[in-house]
Amino acid sequence: MTKQEQSQQADLPGHGAAVLPSVTVDSYNVEIEDEEGFIGDKASKGAFWEFIEKWRKPLKELGEDPFGDKSSEKIGKQKLAKLLADGDPESASVVQSAIEDFAQQLAFVIRRFLRLKDWRDTESISVGGGFRASRIGELAIARAELLLRAEDIKLDLELIRNDPDEAGLLGAAHLLPAWMLKGHDGILAVDIGGTNFRAGVVELNLKKSAELAKARVLEFELWRHGEEDISREDATDRLIEMLKELIAWSQKKKMELAPVIGIGCPGIIQEDGSIDRGGQNLPGNWESSRFNLPQVIRERIRRIGDGETMVVMHNDAVVQGLSELPYLKDRKHWGILTIGTGLGNARFTNRTPPKKAK
């Protein structure tokens, strides 16, 4: 075996790896508890709707609820944003009050994370997840940053650059060493969430940027499993069907796919591809010792193009965070928070010295 082959073998990606090609994963899926439960729940999507309900309650008692009988979650974030901008003063004040409460809680949660050993010296935190994809979410995140700055906490709180629906797919390419991507047009990526699955074709565009700054999602499929009563086997069958459809699409477009599938999945991802904990929102029991998603996929999709299929899986917040790598070359320590069904989290250290801004 040549030295190059030995080096490449040592750099083979592993499930849930702490050392990735460009970063060290210092921490992920941290669960901090206080007397009220997991503090991440204070800054989840559900927490925001609870704040909306809180401020609707006194108006309901007076028979003046501006939203009528409709439940808060069914109003939707886009409707709330419109009410905040153009609604009557009572409606707008309800939305504004909920944003302020949520921002206070998000700032509190971030302060708790920064006290952890693995989160010390964090220079910036990117915020992703479905909540960030709304104007309401953007305002709450910006307000939380102001609250932290007012306490002289030197931290940049940034909106994730890519669309959150695509970031969890784009980050999958950063799980792999450069030599595995060389000579290929794209890879298959999967983002597994508590309410939906996404699978897509990520075009690498390595000729335009070796650092994947020009990578983009060319095609993807979305399946909202949260709206269906299904088993784990039903879920994996549908996922594999989605992947096969994307392989067929790539062949039709004459795209040369690397024989790799990168997956972001909730929970603690073990070295063998099993899920230790954190998959409780997925359909069926994904934490069973008898279930291994990468193995199931390899058995059902044995080859992609001319190569044997390799599957590499990591935590979904880690993968979404990796999509930020092209924009954070000037940082050393940085983190990701994903606001959705729960609060995903990860902290990274770049493996190369920060590039100073010119």
N, C-alpha and C positions, 0 to 999 in steps of 0.2 A: 504493500500500500504506500502510495506517494505521500509526501508531507501535505500536499494540498488536499488529498483525499482524507487524510487523518484529521486535518483542520475542519473540513466540511462535516465529517462524521461527528466531531465534537460539538459542532454548531447546529446539529439537528434540533428543530423546535420540539419542545415537550409541553404536555398539557399543564396548565397552571404554573408555568415556569416563573421563577423569581428573576432570572436574568434573561432579558430579551435582546435582540440585536442592537437596539439603540438606547435602551433604558434598563435600569434595575427597578423592579416593582417592590417598593419598600413595604407596602401595606395595601390590603384591599378587603372589601366586605367586612369592615370593622363594625361591630355591634356594641355600642356603648349604652349602658342602662343606668337609669336613675330610679327614684321611688315611683315614678309614673310609668315606667316601661322603657322601651328603646327610644333614645332621643332622636334617632333618625325619623321616627314617625311624626315628630313635631314639624318636620319640613318636607313632608310628602305631599303628593297631589291631593290625597284625602284630607290632609290637615287644612289646606286652603279652603276646601268646600265647607269644612266645619266652621271656619271663620266667617264665611258668607252667611251660613245659618245663624251664627251667633248675632250678627248685626241685623238680620231680618227679624229675629224674634221679637224685639220691642215694638217693631212696626206691625208685626202680625197681631200682637195683643191689642193694638189700637185699631185694627182693621185697615191698616194703611200699607200693607206690604206691597212694594212697587212691582214685585214679580208674580203676584197672584198666588195660585195654588201649585204652580210648577215647582218641582224639587230643584234644589240648587245645581246639582250635577247635570240636570237636563237643560239648564239654561245655556251652558257652554261658555268657554273662555272668549270666543269671538264676540258673542253677544254682550258679555260683560265689558269687553274693551270698547264696544260701541256705546254702551250706556255710560261708561266713564267719560268718553269724549263728548257725547251729544245728548245724553239722557237728562232727565229732570234732576234737580239737586238731590232729592232723597235717594234715587237710584244710584247716582254717581257717588254719593257719600258712603253708601253701603259697600260698594266695590273698593273705594279708596281706603276705607277702614280695614277691610279684609287684607288688602295689599300690605298695609302698614303692619298689621299683626303678623302676617306671614314673614315679612322682612325681618321683624324683631326675632322671630323664632329661628329663621335661617342664620342670622348673625350669631345667635346663641349656640346653635349646633356647630357652626364653624369655629367659634372660640373653643368649644370642647375638643374638637378634633385637633386644633393647634396645640393643645396641651399634651397630646400623646407624643411619646418619644419618636415614633416613626413619622410624625407630621411636623416636627420642629423644623424651623428654618424654611418653611414652605413660602415661596416667593409669589406664587399665583395659583389660583384655583379656577379651572374652567367649569362652567355649569352647563350640563346638557340634560337629556331626558325630554319627555313630551311636554312638561310644564314650561320649559325654556322656549318652546316653539310658539309661544303666544305672546302678544303684547303685554298681557297681564303679568306673565312670568318675567319678561324682560324688566318691567318696572319694579317688581318685587326684588329681583336680583340686584338691580342698580341701587335701590334703597338700602339693601343689606350692606352693600359695599360702603355707602356713605356712613352708615352706623358704625362700621368697623373702623373707618378712617377717623371718625370723631373720637374714638377711643385710642387713637394713635397706633392702631394695628396696621403695620405696613404690609399690605397684601393686596394684590390686584385680583378682583373678582370679575371674571370675564365670561361673556357668552361664548359657548362653543361655536367655532367658525362655520362648520358644515351643518347642514340641516340635520337635526337629531335623528331623523328617520334614515339618513344615509351614513351618519358618523359611525354607527355600530357595525356597518359593513366595510367602510373605508379603513377602519382601524385594523381589520383582520390582516391586511397586507403587511403590517408592521410586526406581526408575530413571526414572520419568516425572514431568514437571512437573505441577503441580496443574491447570492449565488443560486438560490432556489427559484428566484423570479426571472433571472436573466434569460433572454430569448423567448419570453412568453408575453402575450398581449394582456392577459388578465387572469384573475382567479375567481373562484366561487366563494362567497362569504354568507354567513348566516348570523342573524341577530335574534336570539330567543328571548322573548319577554313574557311578563306575567299575564298579558292580555292578547298578545299577537306574536306571530313569527314573521320575520322578513328573511328572504333569501335573494341574493343578487349577484350580478356579474360586475366585478370591479375592474375597470380598464386601468392598467398600471401607468401607461405613458412614460415609461422609463427613459426614453430618448429625450423627453422634454425636461424630466427631473428625476435624477437617480435617487432622490430622497422622497419620492412619491408625493411631492407637492402638487403634481398635476393629475393625480389619480382621481377617477370619478366613477360613479355608479351609472353604468350604461342601461341596465335592465334589472328590475327587481319585481318580486311577487310578495304580496302581503296577505296573510291569513289571520283573521281575528278569531282565535280559538276561544277567547273569553266569552264569546256570544253563543258557544255551543257546549253541550254536555257530552264530553268525549273521554276516552281512555288514553292512557299513555301510548298504547300501540296505535290507536287512531292518529294521535299527534305525530308520531314518528313516520307513519305511513304517508301522511300528508306532506311532511317535510321532505321526505325522499322523493315524492312525486314532484314537488316544486323544484328540487335540484336537478332531476332528470329533464324537466322541461327547460331549465336554463342551459343545460348542456346541449340540448337539441337546438336551442336558439343560437348559442355560440357557434355551433357547427354550421348552421345555416348562414351566419354572418362571417364565416371563415375566420373566427377568432381562435388563436392558439392559447388555450387555457393551460396554466400550470396544473399538474395533477395533484392539487392541494385544495382542501376545503377548510377555511378558517371560521371558527365558531365562537361567538360570545354568548355566554349562558349565565343566568343568575347562580350565585352560590360559591362555595369554596371548591375549586376544581383540583382534584387530586392528580398525582403524577400519572396514574393509570387511566385517567379520563373519567373516573367516577365523580359524583357530586357528594361532598361530605355533608353540607347543610346549606340552606338558603334557597332551595328549589321548591318551597312550599306553595308558591302561587302557580306552579306549572301543572298541567293536567295529568293526574295520576301520581304515582310515587317515583320521582326521578332520583331519589336518594337511596333506593334499594341497592344492596350489594350485588344483586343479580342483573342490574341494568347498567349498561355502558353505551352512551350515545355514539361516541366515535366508532366503537366496534360495530354497532348496528349499521351505521352508514357505510363503513368499509365493506361489510358483508353484502350490502345491497347495491353499492356502486363500486365495483372492484377496480375499474380503470377509468381514467379521464384522458382521452386522446391515446397516446402511445405509452403512458406511464401508469404504474400502479397508484391507486389513490392513497394519499396521506391525509389524515384529518388531525388538525391541531385545535384544541379548545382552551379558552381562558374565560375568566369572569367577564360578564357583559360590560361592567363599568370600566374595567381595565381596557377592553377592546375599544370602547367608545372614546376613552381618553387618548389612546394611541393615535387616533385620527388628528389630534392636535399637534403631533410631533413636528411637522414642517414649520409651524408657527412659533415654536418655543425653543429655538436654538440658542436664544440669549438667556435662558434660565438654567439653573442647576437642579433645584428642587421644586416640583409643582404637583398639583393634584387635580382630581376630577370629582365632581359630585353630579349624579344623575337623579333628577327629581321626577319620579313617576309613581308607580304603585307603592314603591318604597323609596329609600334614599340610597342609591348605589354610591360607592366611594372607592377611590384608589389614590395612592401617593407614589410618585415616581422620582428617580434621580437620573438625569441624563448621563450617559456613559462617556460622552465627549465633553471637553471643557466648553463653557458657554461662549458663543460668538458675540462679541460686543457690537452693539448697534453703531453704525457709521454715522 
